């Protein structure tokens, strides 16, 4: 059984690169992608992903707030933040929102 992944990043280039890497993995299925936090919350509600790989800085709703909304609707999901922000404030805020991991894009 493969893990169902939702990819959320406002940069098309970043999403496309993640998808090109992930599709080579036999145990991960990309079930959707979003450019902003509001769309991510909607898609997560409709698609019930196992994992959401999400940026922080996005239009409409940032990744930390979106993660909190997603996890309130689907406690079984795991959200992993993938961000350029290394500031401790962002990391702490992410874990307070319930994310399972925080990884730097670098």
SVG drawing of the C-alpha trace seen along z (x, -y; Angstrom):
<svg xmlns="http://www.w3.org/2000/svg" viewBox="-14 -36 35 38">
<polyline fill="none" stroke="black" stroke-width="0.4" points="0.0,0.0 1.4,-3.4 1.4,-6.6 -0.8,-9.3 0.9,-12.6 -0.4,-16.2 2.3,-18.7 1.7,-22.4 4.1,-25.1 3.4,-28.4 6.4,-28.0 5.6,-25.9 9.2,-25.0 9.5,-23.6 6.3,-21.5 7.4,-20.2 10.8,-19.1 9.3,-17.4 6.8,-15.6 9.5,-14.5 11.4,-13.0 8.5,-11.4 7.0,-9.7 10.2,-7.6 9.4,-6.2 7.2,-3.0 5.6,-3.5 4.4,-7.1 1.5,-8.4 1.1,-12.1 -2.7,-12.6 -2.8,-16.4 -0.9,-19.7 -1.8,-23.2 -0.3,-26.7 -1.8,-28.2 -2.9,-27.3 -6.7,-27.6 -6.6,-25.2 -4.4,-22.8 -7.1,-22.7 -9.8,-22.1 -7.9,-19.3 -6.9,-17.7 -10.5,-17.5 -11.5,-16.0 -8.6,-13.7 -7.6,-12.6 -3.8,-12.4 -1.5,-10.4 1.2,-13.1 1.1,-16.8 4.4,-18.3 3.9,-22.0 5.8,-25.3 5.2,-28.1 5.2,-31.3 2.2,-31.1 -0.7,-33.4 -4.1,-33.3 -3.2,-31.1 0.3,-30.4 1.5,-26.8 1.4,-26.8 -2.2,-27.9 -3.1,-25.6 -1.4,-22.7 -3.5,-23.4 -6.7,-23.4 -5.8,-20.2 -5.0,-18.4 -8.2,-19.5 -10.1,-17.9 -7.9,-14.8 -5.9,-13.9 -4.5,-10.8 -2.7,-13.0 1.0,-13.9 2.1,-17.4 5.8,-18.0 6.9,-21.6 9.4,-22.1 10.7,-25.7 13.4,-28.1 12.8,-29.6 15.4,-28.4 14.3,-30.9 13.4,-29.0 10.1,-31.0 8.8,-29.2 10.0,-25.8 8.3,-26.2 5.1,-27.6 5.0,-24.6 5.3,-22.0 2.7,-23.9 0.3,-23.6 0.9,-19.8 3.3,-19.2 5.2,-16.0 8.4,-17.4 10.2,-20.5 12.8,-20.3 14.8,-23.1 14.7,-23.4 18.4,-23.9"/>
</svg>
